[in-house]
């Protein structure tokens, strides 16, 4: 260890703090949570430099100008570390005018608690540099699976005093900073090395909230609520977008964290808007616990909302399924019902008149000229005028169709599951409306993906993913896609704000588009179902899933049992079981080719990776051959050309 040229010092009274804050936005703009974070810091910062990784539009620049002193726009290379390097170069010799430089970024929400108490606490410490949080030493580096993971301050917030940032060691560190093309480079070459590098050269470090004071080695990820209770002014974004099975393995409960954040007065809608735009919808729904189980007892009077029920029914014999639910709505609503022809419209009108629904204020029955697109074309085209107007705060999109090829029992349960989870009783519906009242950024609610009687789990995208990507490219939707199955109203029913659907409404499709897609096998209606949360997320609206109490009990019990059965053979916790199955890869029908490939992937991964490009054509031929052989054996006849 060497001795630094200057002893550690406190932050002087009347001292000047430079903040270099790095921003990255995939859309080239800046969100309101950034303004809120920097506005709260103004009293503790003499100069704020925003470094923008990537393009910056006029709206983003205008927002930053309200809370910063200078803006530097640079290519999005090297993550926030190289942005800090260029920010320091941009300040240049002027850095000597400051007593402390704070290197931070937009990977956190705040201030949830005030900044000042933390600055005051750390101002009094004689240190060369300090961080908001740290990470304990670990005997194994989990990023490389070899060597140790050194103790380090987390790089999202590191403050450095003048005695260090004017030193030759500081200059040399940034001069020799290696390139960082990947996230793991940023972690391995900077985050876990920075603290060790300067401590080995005699510089002293401190931390505002030490991991040693918390029950885990990584409190910013695992114990955000405890950090806030101790006065931390910020919360990392990662607990709301990290891999859900990992957070599950460590019992990280994002819903509680969100409640704590809101309880301290942070404008939680800023957080939900940012996450909805940038996180896979199903990951956010899982990490933040955004499934609502609504009971039947009204907890507050139903808010006064302008509501339109947009229902689709092509078979008058099934209209009672819709009317039975509409009887449970405790507030005034208009009904717009789409159907297939004049004869059906007359029968449906009679059924509605016979019911004399107490809260029904008007009825509009419309005929749709085609069967293509089913309820989705009826909604987006047949009811476009309603969706484009500002007449309604909420639309209830429901229908009476059910799967015809899966048997009567499944059809019965499908209708019950989809309809009753949206409208089961006056109390439940009032509580559902209360969600929209409390959350201005809530775009839609819908039942979770149905798993009783269905095998959608793990394959919800199926062949609809590519058409969905094409539509998102056309509409400018940049919300990241979920993995195997999307968070989506895959039964085609939801309740939501019309303005949250603007991107899909403005995509002026025709009935012929639905017909063409059906003939091509893409089925535009099913693709659109899967796009609803993504289109809403692009505009900053988040989605929630809803169940009533009865269906929550049914669904959980069945899902828990199936999970228990699936967990019998894979080793470890669910996280390890999932990782093991992913490493094994596609099992196919369990034939010799698939089993051999799985064995190689699990036990000889390096060899498997090298052989994969070579073996792929042979595997395809073998798969076709085995498929042909199984067909022949099932039919009980010899292979063509085989001697009897």
N, C-alpha and C positions, 0 to 999 in steps of 0.2 A: 504494500500500500504506500502510495506517495502522499505528500502533504500538500494541500492546495495553497495557492498564494494568499488567499484571504480567509480569515476565520468566519465561521457562520455568524449571521447577525439577525436581529429581529427586523421586522418591517418598520421603518421609521414613521413617527408621527408626521402626518401631512405628506407621506410618501406617494409616489405615483406608480400605478399599476397599468401595465400594457396587457391587453387581452387579444390573443390571436385565436379566432373562432373559425373552424372549418365547417363549410356547408356542402353537402352533396344532395342533389335532387334529380331523380331519373327523368323528370319532365323539364328540367332547366329553369325552375322557378324557386321560390322560397315560401315555406308555409308559415302560418301564423304562430305555431309553437316556437319557432325560432325568434320572431319578434318579441314574444313574451319572455323568453329566456334571457335575451340581451337587454331588454328594457329593465328587467329587474336587477341587472348587474351595473347599471349606469352609475349609481352612487358609489360603487367600489372600484370603478375603472376610470383612469384618466384618458385612456385612448383604447378604442376597440377597432381592430382590423378584422374584417370578414374576408376569409379566403374561400372562394367558390371553386369547387372542383367540377369542371364541365361548364356548359353554356349557362348563361343567365339572361332571362327575358326581362322586359321592361318592368313588368309588375313586380318581379322578384327584386330587381335593383331598387325600385321605389320603396319597397318594404324595408330593405336593409338600410337605406339611407336615413330612415327615421330613427334608427337605434345604433348606428355605427359612425365612426369618424372616417373610415377609409374602406374601400372594397378592392380586392385583387381577384381577378378571374384568370384561371389557369386551366390547362388540359387536365382531365381526370386520370392522372397517372400517379402511382405511388401512395394512394390512399391519403389519409389525413397526415401521415408522417412527412411525406414529401411536400404536402401543402404547408405544413408548419415550417419546413426548411425554406420554402420559397417565401413564406410570410416573413420570416426572420431576415432573409436577404432583402426583401422589399423595405423593411424598416431600416436596415443598414446601420450606419453609425448613430442614428437617432436613438438606438436602444439604450445608449448611455444616459439618456434623459430620464430613464425609468429605474425604479427600485426593485421591481418584480415583473416578470413576464409570465402570464398564465397561458399555457397551451391547452386548448380544449376543442370540442367539436359538437356536432348536433346529434350525438348518439344517446342523448338523455333528455328527459322532460323536467322542466323546472322553471322558476323556483316553486317547489311544493312547500317548502319551509323557507324562511328568509336566508339570503346569502350572508348578510352582515355578521351574525353570531359566529359563523365558521371562519370568516376572514379575521374577525377580532381575536378568536382563539389562536389561529395560526400566526397572526401578526406578532404575537408575544413570544413565539418560539424561536430560539437561535438555531436556524437551520440554513442549509444551502438550497434545498428544494423539498417540496412536499406534495402529496397527492390527496385526493378526496378519499379514496379507498385503496386497499392493497390486496395482494393475493399471497397466501402463505406458501412457504417452501414445501415442495412435495418430492419424495424420493424418486418418482418416475415422471418424466416429462410426457404428459398425455398426448402432446401434439406429435411427438416423434417415436414414442414408445421405447425410448432409450435415454439414458442419462437422467439427471435430476431437473426439476423445474425450479429455478431459483426464486427466492422471495422477490417481489417487485411491486412497485406502485403501478396502478392501472393507468394506462396512457391517455384515457379520455379526459383526464384533468391532472395536469402536472404544473405546479407553480415553481418558478426558479428565481432565486434572489440574485441581485447584481454581482455579488461576490463570486458567483458561479458563471453567470452568462457573459461576463467580461473576461473569463479566463481562457488561456490557450487550449485547455482540454475541451472546453465547450466548442470553440471554433473548429478544433480538429474533428470532433464527433460529427458535426453536421457536414463538414467538408468531405469526410470519408464515408458518409452514409451510403450503404449499398442500395441498389435498385430493389424495388419491392413489387413485383408484378402480381403477386397473389396475396390473399388475406393471410395465409399461413406465413408468408415471408414477412408481412408486417408484424405478426406476433413474434415469430422466432428471431427476427433480426433487429427488432426495436423494442417492442413492449416488454418482453421478459429480459432484455439485455440492458436497457437504459439505466435502471436503478443499480444493478450490479456493476456496470461499467463505471459509473461515477463514484459509487461507494469504494470501489477498489482503488480509486485515485484520491481518496481521503475526504470526499465530500459527504456531508451528513444529510440524511433524509428523515422525514417525519410524515405522518399520515393523520388526517383529521378523524377518520373512523377506522380503527385498526381491526383487521379480521380476527385477531386474537381475542377480541372482546365479544365475538359472536359465535354461535354454535356450529358454523361451517367455515370451510376454508375460502369460500367465495361469496361473501355476504351481498355484494352488489347484484348478484344473480339469484342467490338462494334466500336472502333475508332482507329484501327491500323494505318490508314493513317495519322491521326492527331498526334499520338505519334511519328511516323517517322519524320513528319515535324518539331517536336520540338527537334529532335535529338536522339530519342530512337535508340539504336543500333540493336534492335532485333524485331522480329515479332513472336507471338505465332502461332503454327501450327493449333490450334483449329479453327480459322475462316475458314479453308479449309476442315474440316471434321466434324464439328458440324451438328446437325440435321437441314436440310435445312429449314423446315417450321418455326423453331425457329429463324433462321437468317433472314428469310423473314419477320417475325413478327416485327423484330427490324431493318429492312432496312439495313442489313449488306451486302455490295456489294463487294464480294471477288474479282471480276474481276478488280475493281478499285484498290484494295489493291495490287494485283499482278502486275499491271502496275506501281504503285508507287514503289514497291520493285525493279522491273527491272530498273526503271528510276534512282535509286540511285546507280546502278552498281552492285548489287548483282547478282551472276551467277544463274539466275533463273532456269536453267536446273537442278541444284542440288535440288531445291525445288520440281519441277515437278517429278523428279525421285523418291524421297522419298515418295511423296504423292501417286504416281501411284502404288507403291509397297504395301502401307499400308492402303489405304482408299477405301471404296466401290466406284467403278467407277461412278455410277450414282450420289452419294453424291458429289464426287469431281467435276463432270461435272456441277452440279447445284451450289454448293457453289462458285466455281471459275468462273462461267459464261462462260463455255467452248463451248457454241454453237456459231458458226460463221455464220453470214448472209453475203453471198458473193454477191457483185453486179456484173453487167455485164461489167463494165468499167475496163479495165486493168490499175492497179496502178503502175506496174513496169513490165519491160520485163520478160517474162517467163524464169525462170532459166533453165540452161542447165542440164537436168536430163536424165538418161537412163531409158526409160519407156517401160514396156511391158503391153499390155492389154490382160488379160486372160479372155476370154469370153466363155460362154457356151450357146449353142443353139441346141436343139434337133428337132425343127420344122422349116424347112427353110422358112415357111411363116411368121415367126416372126423375121427373121434376120434383117429386115429393122429397127426394134426398136433399135438394137445395132448400125447399120451403121449410122443411123441418128445422133446418139450421137458422133460417132467417127469423123464425118465430122467437129465437133466443136473443136477438139483438135488442138491447134496452134503450137505444137512442134512435132518433129519426134518421132515415136513410132513403136514398133513391135507388131504384132497381133498373138496371139495363140488362136485358136478357137476350142473348143472341142464339139463333137456332137455324135450322137448315131450310125451311120453306114455309109458305103461308099456312098449309094444313097444320103443321106442327105448331106454328105460332098461335093459331086459333085455339088449339087444345091447351096449350100452356097458359094462354090468357085466361081461359075458363078456370083452370086449376088455381091460378093466383087469385082471381076474384073470389073463388069459393073459400079461400083461406082467411080473407079479411085480416091481413097482418097489421097489428096495432101500430107499429112504428114506420110502416111503409108510406112514404109521402108522394111518390110518383113512380110510374111504370113505363118503360120504353122497351118494346119488343122489336128486335131487328132481325131480319133474315140475311144470312150469309150466302153468297152465290156459289160457294165451293166447299167440299169436304176437306180439302188439303189444308194442313196447318191446324186443323181441329180448333181447340180453344185458344191457341196462341195467335193464329191469324185473325180470329174473331176479336181478340183483345187488341192487338197492335194495329190492325187495319179497320175492322168493323167498329171499334170504339176509339179510333185515333182522335176524333174531335173532342171527346171528353178528356182524354189524357193530355191533350195540348192546351186545354183551357185551364183557367185557374178557379174553376167552380168548386173543386173538392180538395179537402186536405188529405183525405185517405181514400184509397180504392181497395175493395175486397174482391180479389180475383178468385173465383171458384168455378167448378163445373161438376157435371154429374156423370161423366164418363168413367169407366173402370176397365181394367185389362180384361180382354175377352178370351185370351188364349191360356189363361192360368187357372181356370176353374172358378166355380161360383163362390166358394168360401173365400178365396183370395180377393175376388171382386168386392165382396161384402166388407172385408176388413180394410181394403184399400180406401173405399169411400169413407168409412168410419174414421180411419186414421187421419186422412187428409182434412176432412171437414170438421170433425169434432175438436181437433187440436187448434183450429182457428176460431170456431164458434161452438162452444159446448153448453154454455149457460149464460144468463145475463151477468152474473158476477164475474165469470171467467172473461167474458168479452170486455167488461168494464176495466178489469185489471190489465188486459192486453192493450186497450187504448191508453191506459196510464203509462205504459212503456214509451209510447210516442210523445206523451205530454212531458215526461221527465227528460227525454233525450231528443233534442232538436235535430241531431245528426243521425237518428235511426231511420234508415231507408226502408227496411222491410223486415217482416217476421214471417217464418214459415216452419213447418214441421221438419225435423231432421230426416235424413235419408232413411227410407223405410227398409228394414232388414228382415222382418217377419214375412216369410213366403217369397222373399227375393234373395238373389245372389249378387247384389250390386256392389257390396263391399269389395274394395280392391280393384274394381273395374268400372267405376261409375262414368269415367270418361269414354271408355270403349273407343269406337271409331268416330266419336263426335269431337274429339280434341282438335284435330287438324282444321275442320271447318270453323271451330270456335276461334282458333288462333288467327285464321284469315279474317274473320269478322272484327276481331279486336284490333288487328293491324289497320283495317279500313276505318274503324271508328276512333282510333287513337287511344284505345284502352291499354294502359301499361301496368295494371295490377298483376302481380305474378300469379300464375296458375297454380292451383293445388296439384298434388301429385297423382295418386292412383284414382281418387274420386273427388269431385268438387263439392264444396259446400253450395247447395243449390236447392231450389224448390222443384225437385225432380218429379213430384206429383202434379206440377203445374198449378199449384194454389199458393197464394200468399196474400198478405195485407201490407200495403206500403204507400209511400208518398209518391204521387205522380211525377213531381219534379225530380225525384231521384232516378227515374227511368228515362230521363231526357235523351241520353245517348241512343237508347234502343228505339225510342219514339221517333226521333229525328232521322233514323235510318229508314227512309220511306220505301218499304218493300211493297210488293204487289202480291196478290193471291197466286199469280203465276210463279213467283219465286218459291213459294212453298210447294207448288206442284212439281217444279223442276227438281228441287232438292229431294223430294220423296222418290222421284224416279231414279235419281242418281245415288240413292242410298244414304244420303247425308241427313235427311229429315230435319229441316230447318227449325221446326217447332221444338224438337228435343234439344237442339243446340241452343236455342234461345233460353230455354229453361235453365241451362247450365251457365248462362252468361249474366243472369240477373244480378247476383252479388258483385260480380266483376265490374259491370257497367255502373252500378251504384257506387262502388268503391272508388272508381276513377273520379267521381265528383265529390268524394269525401264523405259519403254516407256509408255507415256500417250496417250490417245485418245481424239479427239474432234468430236463433231457433226457439221454437215454443212447443211445449207439450202440456196437455192438461194432466191432472193427477192420475186419472185412470190409465191413460196410455203411457205415462211415465213409468208406472209400476209394471205394466205389461212389457214394455220395451226393455227396461233395465234388467228385469229378471231373465228374460230370454237371452239378451246380449251377454249377461254375466255367465250364464250357463254355457253358451257357445264358446266364449273366451276360455272358460275353464277346460272345455274339451280340446280346443285347439292348442292349449298350453301343455298337454300331457307329454308330448315327445320332445319339443325343442328345449334346450338347456337354458337355465338362468332366469333372471327377472324378465318381465315383458320387453324391456329395452334390449336386453341381450338376445332374447328369442327372436325379436324382429330383425335385429342386425344379422343374426345367424341365418335366418330364412332369406334375407336379401342377398347375403353372400352366396348362398346356395343357388339362387336364381330360379328361373321358371321350371316347375316340376313337370309340365306337360301332362301326359296321361300316366306317368309313372313307368314308362317303358325303359328299356336298357340304355337307349341313347341319352335320355334325360337324366337317368340315375348316374350314369358315368360322368356326364358333364357336371352334375351337382357334386359328386365325389371329388372331382378334380378342382372345382372352384373352392371347396371347403378345405381340402387337405393339401393341395398343391396350387395355390392361387397364382404364383408367378408363372409356373409352367402353363397353366390354363390360359392366362392372358396372352402368352406368346403363341400358343397353338390356335387360339380362337380364330384369327383371320384365315389360317390355313384350313382348319377343320370345318368352317362354316358351310362351304359347298357340299362336303361329304355328309354333314349332318342333315342338310336339307334333303339330299337324295335318300338318306336312310330313313328320314321321317316319312317321306312319301311312300317308300317301300313298306315300312311297318304299317302305315295307314292302310295301304292296299291289302296287305296280308290279313289284317284284322277284319276288313270288310269281307274278304273271301271266306275266312273261317266262320264269321257270323252267318253268312249265307249258306254255309255247308256245301260249297262246290269247289272243285279244284281250280288252281290258278291256271289261266289260259296257257296252253302249250305244255302243261304238266302231264306226264304219263300216269294213267290210272293203274 
